[in-house]
Each structure stands twice: as C-alpha cells, then as structure tokens.
Amino acid sequence: MKAWKKILPAVAVLGLVLTACGQKKSDNSDASSSTSTTQTSKMSSSSSSSSNDKIADKLGNEKLPQNNGLDSNQSVNAKLDGNKTNFTISYLNNGSTYATYTKHSYESDAAAMQQVGYQAAANVAGLPSVNLGYNVVGHSDKGAGQEYIQANFGNWSLLTHGSNFGKYKGAATTKGKTVVNYIQSHNLPVPESKGSITAEIDGSATITWQMGNDVYSIKANSLNTALEMVTSLK
C-alpha cells in the first residue's frame, strides 16, 4: 500500500461541483477580540432558520450552515469561539459535539494551502480504477485489510477510507459513490484554490476548502451530516 501523505487541517472540522474548476458507525472580528456565544438552535434539516442570527451578528457576512445535519426534530446547541479571523462553531446534540465548522487565517495563500489536505492525482497513478459514477473515476489502494479510494476532479480531491474484509468490504467505494451522487443535486462551496473531502474508516468526514489565505472546514461524525451542513452554507 502506498504511503499516504495525509495532511489534516490545522483547524479540525465539511460546492464540490463537478462542473466547477474550482457514518457514528465504523465503515458505514474583530481580529483583536474573541467571543464565545452559546445558543439553542432548531435549524430545519431542509431550510434556513433565523437561529444563526446571534452568531452571524458576531461574524459579519460569513456564510453559516442553515442545516444542522440532524433530523429536524432534534435540538442542537451551537457554540461560537473566536472572531471573524479565526473561529470555531461547535454543534452539540444532547451535550456532545457531533460537528464543527471552522475558519483559520494564515499569513499567505501558500501557508493556507498546506492545511487543506489536498491529495495529488500522482499519489494513485497506476493503481486500479474504480467507477464512482457520473464519469468520476477513483483509484484503489489496498493493504493490511484496509482500502483507500482517491478521486480528483477540478480543484478537489476526494479520499475515502474503509475496511477491505468481511461485511465492510467495499466500504471505501460506497463512501466515494455517496459523495459523487450527493453533489449531483447539492451545491458545495467552490474553493478559490484547492479543496478536499475525506471520509474516514470510523465514519467521520471532513470537508475543507481554501479561499485566499483563509481555510474553512466542516468536520462531522458522519459523512451525510458533513455533506448536509456544507451544502447549506448561506
């Protein structure tokens, strides 16, 4: 199995649009000031809500998830730490954080790019191909009972990780197909430079993208939650 150079964003935490150039289950600013705000949010799973207003007031015109990624009957607390330059919004259900949305600003575009976790197509050159649907071709890297699937399109990389044995065999491919299928009818942020989507073996997922010297990231306990949240940014 190839040695993956997996660069995780310095700010941990979810468009991926094919036409733009730009799971908790195993396998399945002010720049000078800092604020912390906690609010009870009942964002609809399908529509915008005014529940983000308090946080939005502190972050200016930053886009925020209008979908909390959970069933509409579940109550969510959203906690803001930081300011317009660097912030983390933690989304909690029953006292536990299930997702975070972050922004971190760096000194330069180049420094920001190092935090995106973009996987170059050269990493998987020559490896077996996998059809992820909609003309997206991934490449499979297997070893030690695990499998990685990587695909590249436009300015984005997609990397999924799963087991390669028993009932979980093929999980990495399933995750890849889930992402590709989802984006056919949902718009994800278009990165100014590079973006990455990773879906881990533990079911968690991270979507990260660069806008100049700023890096945004949504991380969630499940791939579907990350996709739902990032596609609802307004």
C-alpha positions in Angstrom: 0.0 0.0 0.0 1.3 3.4 -0.9 2.4 5.7 1.9 -0.4 8.3 2.1 0.7 11.8 2.8 -2.5 12.8 4.6 -2.3 16.5 5.7 -5.0 17.1 8.2 -6.2 20.7 8.5 -4.7 22.6 11.4 -8.3 23.7 12.2 -10.2 20.5 12.6 -13.5 20.2 11.4 -17.4 19.7 5.7 -19.5 23.3 -3.9 -17.8 20.3 -4.7 -19.2 21.0 -8.2 -18.1 18.7 -11.0 -18.6 21.5 -13.5 -16.6 24.0 -11.5 -12.8 24.2 -11.6 -12.5 25.0 -8.8 -21.1 7.4 9.3 -21.2 7.4 14.3 -20.6 3.9 12.7 -17.5 2.1 11.6 -17.3 1.9 7.9 -20.7 2.5 7.1 -13.5 40.1 14.3 -12.7 41.7 15.1 -9.2 40.3 14.9 -8.4 41.9 18.2 -11.3 40.5 20.1 -12.5 37.0 20.9 -16.1 36.0 21.6 -17.9 32.9 22.9 -21.6 32.6 22.3 -23.9 29.6 23.0 -27.4 29.4 21.6 -30.1 26.9 21.2 -30.7 26.1 17.6 -33.5 24.3 15.9 -32.4 24.6 12.3 -34.6 22.7 9.9 -32.9 19.9 8.1 -34.1 21.3 4.8 -34.4 25.1 5.1 -32.8 28.2 6.5 -33.6 29.5 10.0 -33.0 32.6 12.0 -31.4 30.6 14.7 -27.9 31.6 13.4 -28.6 35.3 13.9 -26.7 35.8 17.1 -23.6 34.1 15.7 -24.0 35.9 12.4 -24.0 39.2 14.2 -20.6 38.5 15.6 -19.1 37.1 12.3 -20.5 39.7 9.9 -21.1 38.3 6.5 -19.6 34.9 7.0 -21.7 32.1 5.5 -23.1 29.7 8.1 -24.7 26.2 7.8 -28.5 26.5 7.7 -28.9 22.8 8.1 -27.7 21.2 11.3 -27.2 17.8 9.6 -29.6 16.0 12.0 -33.3 15.1 12.0 -35.5 18.1 12.1 -36.9 17.1 15.5 -33.6 17.1 17.2 -32.5 20.2 19.2 -29.0 21.5 18.6 -26.8 23.9 20.6 -24.4 26.0 18.6 -21.4 27.4 20.4 -19.1 30.1 18.9 -15.5 30.6 20.0 -13.3 33.2 18.2 -13.7 36.1 15.9 -14.0 37.0 12.2 -10.4 36.0 11.5 -10.4 32.7 13.4 -13.4 30.9 14.7 -14.8 27.5 15.7 -18.6 26.8 15.8 -19.3 23.6 17.7 -22.6 21.9 17.1 -23.9 19.8 20.1 -26.7 17.4 20.5 -27.5 16.1 24.0 -24.3 17.7 25.3 -22.0 16.0 22.8 -20.3 17.7 19.9 -21.1 16.0 16.6 -19.8 18.6 14.2 -17.6 21.7 14.0 -17.3 24.5 11.4 -14.0 26.4 11.5 -12.2 29.2 9.8 -8.5 29.9 10.2 -6.5 32.7 8.5 -2.8 32.2 7.6 -0.1 34.6 6.6 -0.2 33.7 2.9 -2.2 31.7 0.4 0.7 29.2 0.2 0.6 28.6 4.0 -3.2 28.1 3.8 -2.8 25.6 1.0 -0.6 23.4 3.2 -3.6 23.0 5.6 -6.2 21.8 3.1 -5.2 18.2 2.9 -5.4 18.1 -0.9 -4.3 14.8 -2.4 -2.5 15.0 -5.7 -3.5 12.6 -8.5 0.1 11.5 -8.7 -0.4 9.7 -5.4 -2.5 7.0 -7.1 -1.0 6.9 -10.6 -1.1 3.4 -11.9 -3.4 1.9 -9.2 -6.6 0.0 -10.1 -9.5 2.3 -11.2 -13.0 2.3 -9.6 -16.1 3.8 -11.1 -17.7 6.2 -8.7 -20.5 7.2 -11.1 -21.1 10.3 -13.2 -17.8 9.9 -15.0 -15.8 10.2 -11.8 -13.0 7.6 -11.7 -11.3 6.7 -8.4 -8.2 4.7 -7.7 -8.0 1.9 -5.1 -5.0 1.4 -2.8 -5.4 -1.8 -0.7 -3.3 -3.3 2.0 -3.4 -4.7 5.6 -7.1 -5.3 5.4 -7.8 -1.7 4.5 -8.6 0.3 1.4 -8.3 3.9 0.3 -10.2 5.3 -2.7 -8.9 8.6 -4.2 -10.5 10.6 -6.9 -9.6 14.0 -8.4 -11.7 16.5 -10.3 -11.3 20.2 -10.9 -9.5 21.7 -7.9 -10.8 19.0 -5.5 -9.5 15.7 -4.1 -11.7 13.0 -2.6 -10.2 10.4 -0.3 -12.3 7.6 1.4 -11.0 5.0 3.8 -12.7 1.7 4.7 -12.1 -1.9 5.6 -11.4 -4.5 2.9 -12.7 -7.6 4.5 -15.9 -9.2 5.8 -19.2 -7.3 5.7 -17.4 -4.0 5.5 -15.5 -4.9 2.3 -16.0 -2.2 -0.3 -16.9 0.5 2.2 -14.4 3.0 0.8 -16.0 2.7 -2.7 -19.5 3.1 -1.2 -18.5 6.3 0.5 -17.0 7.6 -2.7 -20.2 6.9 -4.6 -22.2 8.6 -1.8 -20.3 11.8 -2.2 -20.4 11.8 -6.0 -24.1 11.1 -6.1 -24.9 13.7 -3.4 -23.2 16.5 -5.3 -25.3 16.0 -8.4 -28.2 17.8 -6.7 -26.5 19.8 -4.0 -24.0 22.7 -4.4 -20.9 22.6 -2.2 -18.5 25.5 -1.8 -16.2 26.2 -4.8 -12.7 26.7 -3.5 -10.7 29.6 -4.7 -7.7 27.3 -5.0 -7.9 23.7 -3.6 -10.4 21.7 -1.6 -10.5 18.2 -0.1 -13.1 15.7 1.2 -12.0 12.9 3.4 -14.3 10.1 4.7 -12.6 8.0 7.5 -12.9 4.4 8.5 -14.6 5.4 11.7 -17.4 7.1 9.8 -16.3 10.7 10.3 -15.8 13.1 7.5 -14.1 16.4 6.8 -14.6 18.9 4.0 -12.0 21.6 3.7 -11.5 24.4 1.2 -9.2 27.4 0.7 -10.3 30.9 0.0 -7.1 33.0 -0.4 -5.3 32.9 2.9 -8.4 31.5 4.7 -9.1 27.9 5.3 -12.7 26.7 6.1 -13.5 23.2 7.3 -16.6 21.2 8.4 -15.9 18.1 10.3 -18.7 15.7 11.4 -19.3 12.3 13.0 -20.9 11.1 9.8 -20.4 11.7 6.1 -24.0 12.6 5.4 -24.0 15.2 8.2 -21.0 16.8 6.8 -22.4 16.9 3.3 -25.8 18.3 4.5 -24.2 21.0 6.5 -21.7 22.2 4.0 -24.3 22.3 1.2 -26.5 24.6 3.3 -24.0 27.4 3.8 -25.6 30.8 3.3 
